[in-house]
Amino acid sequence: MAQKEVLGTPPEGIHPTYPYKVVLLGSTSVGKSSLAYRYVKNDFKESLPTVGCSFFTQMLNMEVATVKLEIWDTAGQEKYQSVCHLYYRGAHAALLVYDITNKETLNRAKLWLRDLEKEFLPDEIVIALVGNKVDLAAEREVATEEGEEFARTRGLLFMETSAKSNYQVNDIFMAIARELLQREQEKARAPSPHGRSTVTLGESRVRTGCCRL
Ligand SMILES: Nc1nc2c(ncn2[C@@H]2O[C@H](COP(=O)(O)OP(=O)(O)OP(=O)(O)O)[C@@H](O)[C@H]2O)c(=O)[nH]1
């Protein structure tokens, strides 16, 4: 899992650990739990129903630091959403997951993005759009280019994945970890409250949600 990073060399003997809260958001059955399970346990189960929220931890030994990803998996069912919006408070990164065989789930991911944009300023959170179930190519309803283009216009990381066939699952979490570390380094170099961000969520916004955890 560990990969060499080229983010600069920390002072000798210092290898900090950065804990980051990562939330999985998306409609029911898009494969949020399966992605977390594949990533953390390197396994796939046909049935992993989520009731409320669950939680996984994964450590990543990068060259300049250890990254501890605390992965929060929220149930996509509408009935849980009034509760689960609490779970993305204080998040450092979010995976907006849709199912490439179900166009409606991409529309729903766009609504989650709108919620995140109300809750976070652009440089406060790393957001990745994730099109899951690419192993079901024959049933595809969302073209790769459509997800890619939406992500590009909104400044999101983008990847298509398959939890089932283990396609790009490590890669998307690694891309998030790298982006989080890079921002950490940028903050250290330029300690302005809103330093340069490589992810742009749109125009500058005032956070309208209530207090953060
Ligand atoms: N073919 C295929 N099926 C998948 C993939 N990922 C998940 N599934 C299946 O899709 C269904 C839903 O997966 P879950 O991981 O439970 O989805 P979820 O988004 O966590 O669902 P909720 O907990 O209801 O929000 C299950 O039957 C999984 O086996 C994938 O990459 N490919």
The ligand as an SDF file (V2000), in Angstrom:
LIG
                    3D

 32 34  0  0  0  0  0  0  0  0999 V2000
  -20.8570   -5.5130   -9.9650 N   0  0  0  0  0  0  0  0  0  0  0  0
  -20.5470   -4.7610   -8.8960 C   0  0  0  0  0  0  0  0  0  0  0  0
  -21.3460   -4.7500   -7.8400 N   0  0  0  0  0  0  0  0  0  0  0  0
  -20.9840   -3.9770   -6.7790 C   0  0  0  0  0  0  0  0  0  0  0  0
  -19.8120   -3.1940   -6.7720 C   0  0  0  0  0  0  0  0  0  0  0  0
  -19.7510   -2.5430   -5.5940 N   0  0  0  0  0  0  0  0  0  0  0  0
  -20.8290   -2.9030   -4.9000 C   0  0  0  0  0  0  0  0  0  0  0  0
  -21.5770   -3.7680   -5.6130 N   0  0  0  0  0  0  0  0  0  0  0  0
  -22.8530   -4.3960   -5.2090 C   0  0  0  0  0  0  0  0  0  0  0  0
  -23.8180   -3.3830   -5.0820 O   0  0  0  0  0  0  0  0  0  0  0  0
  -24.6740   -3.6440   -3.9710 C   0  0  0  0  0  0  0  0  0  0  0  0
  -24.6320   -2.4940   -2.9890 C   0  0  0  0  0  0  0  0  0  0  0  0
  -23.3170   -2.3850   -2.4680 O   0  0  0  0  0  0  0  0  0  0  0  0
  -23.0400   -1.6450   -1.0760 P   0  0  0  0  0  0  0  0  0  0  0  0
  -21.5730   -1.5950   -0.9060 O   0  0  0  0  0  0  0  0  0  0  0  0
  -23.8450   -2.2450    0.0240 O   0  0  0  0  0  0  0  0  0  0  0  0
  -23.6270   -0.2040   -1.4260 O   0  0  0  0  0  0  0  0  0  0  0  0
  -23.8140    1.0530   -0.4450 P   0  0  0  0  0  0  0  0  0  0  0  0
  -23.6290    2.2610   -1.2840 O   0  0  0  0  0  0  0  0  0  0  0  0
  -22.9240    0.9410    0.7480 O   0  0  0  0  0  0  0  0  0  0  0  0
  -25.3330    0.8880   -0.0230 O   0  0  0  0  0  0  0  0  0  0  0  0
  -26.0860    1.5130    1.2940 P   0  0  0  0  0  0  0  0  0  0  0  0
  -25.3930    0.9700    2.4940 O   0  0  0  0  0  0  0  0  0  0  0  0
  -27.4990    1.0570    1.1500 O   0  0  0  0  0  0  0  0  0  0  0  0
  -25.9980    3.0030    1.1870 O   0  0  0  0  0  0  0  0  0  0  0  0
  -24.2140   -4.9620   -3.3550 C   0  0  0  0  0  0  0  0  0  0  0  0
  -24.9760   -5.9980   -3.9010 O   0  0  0  0  0  0  0  0  0  0  0  0
  -22.7690   -5.0720   -3.8310 C   0  0  0  0  0  0  0  0  0  0  0  0
  -22.3500   -6.4060   -3.9430 O   0  0  0  0  0  0  0  0  0  0  0  0
  -18.9670   -3.2370   -7.9270 C   0  0  0  0  0  0  0  0  0  0  0  0
  -17.9170   -2.5920   -8.0400 O   0  0  0  0  0  0  0  0  0  0  0  0
  -19.3910   -4.0410   -8.9780 N   0  0  0  0  0  0  0  0  0  0  0  0
  1  2  1  0
  2  3  2  0
  2 32  1  0
  3  4  1  0
  4  5  2  0
  4  8  1  0
  5  6  1  0
  5 30  1  0
  6  7  2  0
  7  8  1  0
  8  9  1  0
  9 10  1  0
  9 28  1  0
 10 11  1  0
 11 12  1  0
 11 26  1  0
 12 13  1  0
 13 14  1  0
 14 15  2  0
 14 16  1  0
 14 17  1  0
 17 18  1  0
 18 19  2  0
 18 20  1  0
 18 21  1  0
 21 22  1  0
 22 23  2  0
 22 24  1  0
 22 25  1  0
 26 27  1  0
 26 28  1  0
 28 29  1  0
 30 31  2  0
 30 32  1  0
M  END
$$$$
